[in-house]
């Protein structure tokens, strides 16, 4: 099930399933720029009732976050639900959401990082395709946002298949703290870990968050012809990445995985291309599965928007690597 694509004039609801909008680095300037960018798309932003609540976890009470999400899905005037930012605890909401309500009122839901648990749970419980893509916070980024906006449009404003091309440059600054002091690096393009081609349904997002719901009813089954999209944040090093990856490999339905797409690692993780390739080679279960690395999604700038529950085609060919999002 795919929600209606966005159109100029649509209303959107901004919510905080993880951390609060009142974090000190989410400044009024960032909020103002984010709102203006959404309005330039013809969208009309509004906020959940509890977005400015902030407790000892930099979040709000479970009941508050559940209420905001359920109300956003119930509101017929809302076309998209966008998360302010990630965090650590959106998984607390999963057993409390009204999935029948969500199924009856399909809407675009977009966010990444900790939102991975929420997005995959909604897909698992309702069949509604959700989206890994920029938070509301990212819309306040002054530099390097053009690519992010381009793929946000391609994925959420159109049903046409689109090729994912590498960005020209990327950054891993904590830009919310210093918008004018950025360092951008040339993009080396896609890196082939295992050769081959695959087509299948996309499951994934932030790996450590995905494994936090592994084994629960909220983890989507890896059905026949699944392509995993995986990325990690700065808090996960080579050892924890290896452990989290193995958690997925241990699933009985991992045999249905036909391809893997890996997003760029943050610099603080210390995971270099060479170290990644060694880990992937280390796991014999990955032999014969096409794998590409360095796709623009996850915790670096810029990032694509991709559908969880949608389909893609992957060509892991060193001479002509390609990734196409088909159904979204």
C-alpha positions in Angstrom: 0.0 0.0 0.0 1.4 3.4 -1.1 0.0 6.6 0.2 -0.9 9.4 -2.3 2.1 11.4 -3.6 2.5 14.9 -2.3 1.1 17.8 -4.2 1.4 21.6 -3.8 -1.1 22.6 -1.2 -0.8 19.6 1.0 -0.7 20.0 4.7 2.0 18.2 6.7 2.3 17.4 10.4 5.7 17.6 12.1 6.1 15.2 15.1 8.7 14.0 17.6 8.6 10.2 18.0 12.2 10.4 19.4 13.8 13.6 20.6 12.1 16.9 21.2 12.2 20.0 19.0 13.5 21.8 22.0 17.0 20.5 21.7 19.5 23.4 22.0 21.0 23.0 18.5 17.5 23.1 16.8 17.6 26.9 16.7 14.9 29.3 15.5 17.0 30.0 12.4 17.0 26.3 11.5 13.3 26.0 12.2 12.6 29.0 10.1 14.6 27.8 7.1 13.0 24.4 7.3 9.5 25.8 7.3 10.4 28.1 4.4 11.8 25.2 2.3 8.6 23.2 2.9 6.5 26.1 1.9 8.6 26.5 -1.3 7.4 23.0 -2.1 3.8 24.1 -1.7 3.5 22.3 1.6 1.9 23.8 4.8 3.6 22.6 8.0 1.9 22.3 11.4 3.2 20.8 14.6 2.0 18.0 16.8 0.6 19.1 20.2 3.6 17.7 22.2 6.6 18.5 20.0 8.1 21.0 22.4 7.9 18.7 25.4 11.3 17.7 26.7 12.0 15.3 29.5 15.2 13.7 31.0 15.7 11.7 27.8 15.4 14.8 25.6 12.1 13.3 24.5 8.5 13.3 25.9 6.2 10.8 27.5 5.2 7.8 25.5 1.5 8.8 25.7 2.3 12.2 24.3 4.2 10.9 21.3 1.6 8.2 20.6 -1.2 10.8 20.7 0.6 13.1 18.2 1.2 10.2 15.7 -2.3 8.8 16.0 -3.9 12.3 15.6 -1.7 13.0 12.6 -2.8 9.8 10.9 -6.5 10.4 11.8 -6.5 13.9 10.4 -7.8 13.7 6.8 -6.2 17.0 5.9 -2.7 15.8 6.5 -0.7 14.4 3.6 2.7 13.8 5.1 4.0 13.2 8.6 7.7 14.3 9.0 9.8 13.7 12.1 11.8 16.5 13.6 14.9 14.4 14.3 16.0 11.0 15.4 17.1 9.8 18.8 17.0 6.6 20.8 13.5 5.6 21.7 10.9 5.6 19.0 10.7 1.9 19.5 8.8 2.6 22.8 5.8 3.6 20.8 5.4 0.4 18.7 3.1 -1.6 21.0 0.9 1.5 21.6 0.1 2.7 18.1 -3.3 2.3 16.5 -2.3 0.2 13.4 -5.9 -0.2 12.2 -6.2 3.6 12.2 -2.9 3.9 10.2 -4.1 1.2 7.7 -7.3 3.1 7.1 -5.6 6.4 6.7 -2.4 5.9 4.7 0.0 8.9 4.6 3.6 9.6 3.8 5.8 9.1 6.8 9.4 10.2 6.4 12.4 10.3 8.7 15.6 8.2 9.4 18.0 7.1 12.1 15.9 6.1 15.2 12.8 6.4 13.1 13.9 3.2 11.4 12.0 1.2 14.0 8.8 3.2 13.6 8.9 3.1 9.8 9.6 -0.6 9.6 7.0 -1.5 12.2 4.3 0.5 10.4 5.2 -1.4 7.2 5.2 -4.7 9.0 1.9 -4.1 10.7 -0.1 -2.4 8.0 1.6 -2.9 4.6 2.0 0.9 4.2 5.2 1.9 2.5 7.1 4.4 4.6 10.2 6.4 3.8 13.7 6.9 5.0 14.6 10.5 4.2 15.4 13.9 5.7 14.0 15.0 9.0 12.4 18.4 9.4 15.8 19.4 11.0 17.6 18.6 7.8 15.4 21.0 5.9 17.2 23.7 8.0 20.6 22.9 6.5 22.1 25.9 4.7 24.8 24.1 2.7 24.7 20.9 0.7 20.9 20.4 0.7 20.2 20.6 -3.1 20.8 16.9 -3.6 18.7 16.0 -0.6 15.8 18.1 -1.9 16.1 16.6 -5.4 15.6 13.1 -4.2 13.0 14.1 -1.7 11.0 15.4 -4.7 11.7 12.4 -6.9 10.5 9.9 -4.3 7.6 11.7 -2.7 6.1 14.0 -5.4 6.2 11.5 -8.3 5.6 7.8 -8.9 8.1 7.5 -11.7 11.1 5.2 -11.2 14.4 7.1 -10.7 18.1 6.3 -10.8 20.1 7.1 -7.7 23.3 8.9 -8.8 26.1 9.7 -6.5 26.3 13.2 -5.1 29.2 15.4 -6.2 30.4 16.0 -2.6 29.5 15.0 1.0 30.0 16.2 4.5 29.9 14.7 8.0 30.0 17.9 10.1 27.7 18.5 13.1 26.3 21.3 11.0 23.5 22.3 13.4 26.2 23.7 15.7 28.1 25.6 13.0 26.3 26.1 9.7 29.0 28.3 8.2 31.9 26.0 9.1 31.5 23.0 6.8 33.9 20.6 5.2 32.9 18.8 2.0 34.7 15.9 0.4 34.6 14.7 -3.3 32.4 11.7 -3.7 34.3 8.6 -4.9 31.0 7.1 -6.1 29.6 3.6 -5.6 31.9 0.9 -4.4 31.3 -2.8 -5.3 31.7 -5.3 -2.5 30.1 -8.3 -4.3 29.3 -8.3 -8.0 25.8 -9.2 -9.4 22.4 -8.0 -10.0 19.2 -8.0 -8.0 15.6 -6.8 -7.9 13.5 -6.8 -4.8 11.6 -5.2 -2.0 13.4 -2.8 0.3 13.7 -3.3 4.0 16.1 -1.4 6.3 17.5 1.9 7.4 19.7 2.4 10.5 21.2 -1.0 11.3 21.5 -0.7 15.0 17.9 0.5 15.3 16.7 -2.2 13.0 18.3 -4.9 15.1 16.6 -3.4 18.2 13.3 -4.7 16.9 14.7 -8.0 15.4 12.7 -10.9 16.7 9.7 -8.8 17.5 6.3 -8.7 15.7 7.4 -5.2 14.5 10.2 -6.4 12.3 9.1 -6.9 8.7 9.5 -10.4 7.3 12.3 -10.8 4.9 10.2 -12.2 2.1 11.4 -13.7 -1.1 13.6 -11.2 -3.0 14.4 -8.7 -0.3 17.1 -6.0 -0.7 18.4 -4.6 2.5 19.3 -0.9 2.8 21.7 -0.5 5.8 23.6 2.4 7.4 25.1 3.1 10.8 25.7 6.2 12.9 28.8 7.5 14.5 28.2 5.5 17.7 28.7 2.2 16.0 32.3 1.0 15.3 33.5 -2.0 13.3 32.8 -4.4 16.1 29.2 -3.3 16.7 28.5 -3.1 13.0 29.7 -6.7 12.6 27.5 -7.8 15.5 24.5 -5.9 14.2 25.0 -7.4 10.7 25.3 -10.9 12.2 22.0 -10.3 14.0 20.3 -10.1 10.6 22.2 -13.0 9.1 20.9 -15.2 12.0 17.3 -14.7 10.9 15.9 -17.8 9.3 14.5 -15.7 6.5 17.8 -14.1 5.7 18.1 -16.6 2.9 15.5 -14.4 1.0 17.9 -11.5 0.8 19.1 -11.0 -2.8 21.0 -7.7 -2.5 22.4 -5.3 0.0 22.9 -1.5 -0.3 25.0 0.2 2.3 25.0 3.9 3.1 28.1 5.9 3.9 29.6 5.5 7.4 30.2 8.5 9.6 33.9 9.4 10.1 33.8 8.9 13.9 32.9 5.2 13.4 36.4 4.5 12.1 34.9 2.1 9.5 36.9 2.6 6.3 36.1 1.1 3.0 38.8 -1.5 3.4 37.5 -2.5 6.9 34.0 -2.8 5.6 35.0 -5.0 2.7 36.9 -7.3 5.1 33.8 -7.7 7.3 31.6 -8.4 4.4 34.0 -11.0 3.1 34.3 -12.5 6.6 30.6 -13.6 6.5 30.3 -16.5 4.1 26.5 -16.2 4.1 27.0 -13.0 2.0 28.8 -14.8 -0.8 26.9 -14.4 -4.0 24.8 -11.5 -2.8 25.3 -8.3 -4.8 26.5 -5.6 -2.4 27.2 -1.9 -3.1 28.5 0.7 -0.7 28.7 4.5 -0.5 25.1 5.3 -1.4 24.0 8.7 -0.1 21.7 7.8 2.8 22.0 7.8 6.5 23.8 10.2 8.8 26.0 12.1 6.3 25.0 15.0 4.1 23.4 14.8 1.5 20.9 11.9 1.5 18.3 10.3 -0.8 14.8 9.4 0.2 13.9 5.7 -0.4 10.8 3.6 0.3 10.7 1.0 3.0 8.4 -1.6 1.4 9.1 -0.3 -2.1 11.2 -2.0 -4.8 14.5 -1.4 -6.4 16.9 -2.7 -9.0 20.6 -3.1 -8.1 23.5 -3.6 -10.5 26.7 -4.3 -8.7 29.0 -4.0 -11.8 32.4 -2.2 -11.3 32.2 -0.9 -14.8 28.6 0.4 -14.6 27.2 0.3 -11.0 23.5 1.3 -10.8 20.7 1.6 -8.3 17.1 2.4 -9.4 14.2 2.9 -7.2 11.2 1.4 -9.0 8.0 1.2 -6.9 7.7 4.0 -4.3 
